Amino acid sequence: MSNNKSEYFTVTMTNHLPVKIKRDEWILLAEVKDLVHPVSSDCWEIKVRYTDKPLAKKRCIVHGAYIPGNEDELEIRHGFLVEDVAQAPEAINDVARLIGADSMLAHRCISKLPALVI
């Protein structure tokens, strides 16, 4: 591989073992980041990844992190595997709450998901 990114990466899950996923098989569907204050380097982020691999049955992984600007604080990471993108909004709200993010971050992430055709 010519670049520094590995073919696989690990996602921290909530109440589940971490999962190792293949980067090119899990498409980034939505991503939001929030810096609380211009002076602070604390960061909250939420990502939604999707796969349409036959055995995965169109699953999504919703994962997020609080990355503190202070080296003395620990990162907080959570994630959920959901069976369908329609279940992603609830998982996004759960991840936002667990990482201590503002509810607006969850709303911004949900708004980036593909629209439901009705």
C-alpha positions as CSV (number, residue, x, y, z in Angstrom):
1,M,0.0,0.0,0.0
2,S,1.5,3.3,-1.0
3,N,-0.1,5.6,1.6
4,N,0.1,5.6,5.4
5,K,-3.5,4.5,5.9
6,S,-4.0,0.9,6.8
7,E,-6.5,-1.3,4.8
8,Y,-8.3,-2.1,8.0
9,F,-9.1,0.0,11.1
10,T,-10.7,-0.7,14.5
11,V,-13.8,0.9,15.8
12,T,-14.6,1.1,19.5
13,M,-18.1,-0.2,20.2
14,T,-20.4,0.2,23.2
15,N,-21.2,-3.0,25.1
16,H,-19.6,-5.0,22.3
17,L,-16.1,-6.0,21.3
18,P,-14.3,-3.6,19.1
19,V,-14.8,-4.3,15.4
20,K,-12.1,-4.3,12.7
21,I,-13.5,-3.1,9.4
22,K,-12.0,-2.8,5.9
23,R,-11.7,0.8,5.0
24,D,-12.9,0.6,1.4
25,E,-16.0,-1.6,2.3
26,W,-17.5,0.8,4.9
27,I,-18.4,4.0,3.1
28,L,-18.5,7.2,5.2
29,L,-22.1,8.3,5.0
30,A,-22.2,11.2,7.4
31,E,-19.6,13.0,9.6
32,V,-19.7,15.9,11.9
33,K,-17.1,17.5,14.2
34,D,-17.4,20.2,16.8
35,L,-14.9,22.3,18.5
36,V,-16.4,23.9,21.6
37,H,-14.3,27.0,21.7
38,P,-11.7,28.5,19.3
39,V,-9.1,28.5,22.1
40,S,-9.9,25.0,23.3
41,S,-8.7,22.0,21.3
42,D,-11.4,19.7,22.7
43,C,-13.2,17.9,19.8
44,W,-16.4,15.8,19.5
45,E,-17.0,13.8,16.4
46,I,-19.6,11.4,15.1
47,K,-19.4,9.3,12.0
48,V,-21.8,7.0,10.2
49,R,-20.4,4.2,8.0
50,Y,-22.4,2.0,5.7
51,T,-21.8,-1.2,3.8
52,D,-23.9,-3.0,1.2
53,K,-21.8,-6.2,1.3
54,P,-24.2,-9.2,0.9
55,L,-23.3,-10.7,4.3
56,A,-23.6,-7.4,6.1
57,K,-27.2,-6.8,5.1
58,K,-26.8,-3.1,4.6
59,R,-25.6,-2.5,8.2
60,C,-24.3,0.8,9.6
61,I,-21.7,1.6,12.2
62,V,-22.4,4.7,14.1
63,H,-19.3,5.8,16.2
64,G,-18.0,8.8,17.9
65,A,-15.4,10.2,20.1
66,Y,-14.6,13.0,22.5
67,I,-10.9,13.9,22.0
68,P,-9.7,16.2,24.8
69,G,-7.2,19.0,24.2
70,N,-5.7,18.3,27.6
71,E,-3.3,15.4,27.6
72,D,-4.3,14.5,31.1
73,E,-7.9,13.6,30.1
74,L,-8.8,10.4,28.4
75,E,-10.6,10.0,25.1
76,I,-14.1,8.7,25.2
77,R,-15.2,6.5,22.3
78,H,-18.5,4.8,21.7
79,G,-20.2,3.0,18.8
80,F,-23.1,0.9,17.7
81,L,-23.7,-1.5,14.9
82,V,-27.3,-1.1,13.5
83,E,-29.0,-3.3,11.0
84,D,-30.2,-0.6,8.7
85,V,-29.6,3.1,8.0
86,A,-33.1,3.8,9.2
87,Q,-31.9,2.9,12.7
88,A,-29.0,5.3,12.5
89,P,-30.7,8.4,14.0
90,E,-31.3,6.7,17.4
91,A,-27.8,5.4,17.5
92,I,-26.4,8.9,16.6
93,N,-28.3,10.4,19.5
94,D,-27.0,7.6,21.8
95,V,-23.4,8.1,20.7
96,A,-23.7,11.9,21.2
97,R,-25.0,11.5,24.7
98,L,-22.4,8.9,25.6
99,I,-19.5,11.1,24.4
100,G,-20.9,14.2,26.1
101,A,-21.6,16.1,22.9
102,D,-24.2,18.8,22.5
103,S,-27.5,17.5,21.0
104,M,-27.0,19.8,18.1
105,L,-24.0,17.7,17.0
106,A,-26.4,14.7,16.7
107,H,-29.0,16.8,14.8
108,R,-26.3,18.0,12.4
109,C,-25.2,14.4,11.8
110,I,-28.7,13.1,11.3
111,S,-29.3,15.9,8.7
112,K,-26.4,14.6,6.7
113,L,-28.0,11.1,6.3
114,P,-29.7,10.3,3.0
115,A,-33.3,11.4,2.8
116,L,-36.0,8.7,3.2
117,V,-38.1,8.4,0.1
118,I,-41.8,8.1,1.1
